């Protein structure tokens, strides 16, 4: 199972939100590069980097942080937040993103998102399927779209998407357990999908449960920063 720590960025700082609420923000480190190097030293290979300022502003904001992490560590960075245009995509890749995650763009401009999949390949374009009560949420989780989660994934799966990051917003930052049944159901419906679980992980047992369910990858955020999960456990 792939273990993917998350760094969420506001004002260039490493923060965590609770249930996607910008008013429930906690700053964990003012130097995200320091955190990234800590992850690298612990043997982590991949990082999920989210530009929360960008998600709110509808364009990339924290690309300098992306550049510093991509050039000063060996981490494979998947980057999301604020990628809405071809120019945003170019900025992300030019600053070292190995992959980008598109959520809002996949809802609001599906033709553009599909073109990106075609031009860059499904190994570089990840579908962000963030859900609240199994409805897709977008724009930094400040809007809920009318799309049902399963139908949304199915539409893009049919068009070539191979990687999906699925966050259960109601569990995000709560550390009360991931949405196991949701992920089991998605894997039953989409065999072979590289499904990345996100939201709710609070202890090692949660990771073992996801692994037993066949989930290929998990993003961990707050549990690491709060000391509930030690990265040395994965060496």
Secondary structure, 3 states (H helix, E strand, C coil): CEEEEEEEEECCEEEEEECCEEEEEEEEECCHHHHHHHHHHCCCCEEEEEEHHHHHHCCCCCHHHHHHHHHHCCCEEEEECCCCCHHHHHHHHHCCCCEEEECHHHHHCHHHHHHHHHHHCCCCEEEEEEEECCEEEECCCCEEEEEEHHHHHHHHHCCCCCEEEEEECCCCCCCCCCCHHHHHHHHHHCCCCEEEEECCCCCHHHHHHHHHCCCCEEEECHHHHCCCCCHHHHC
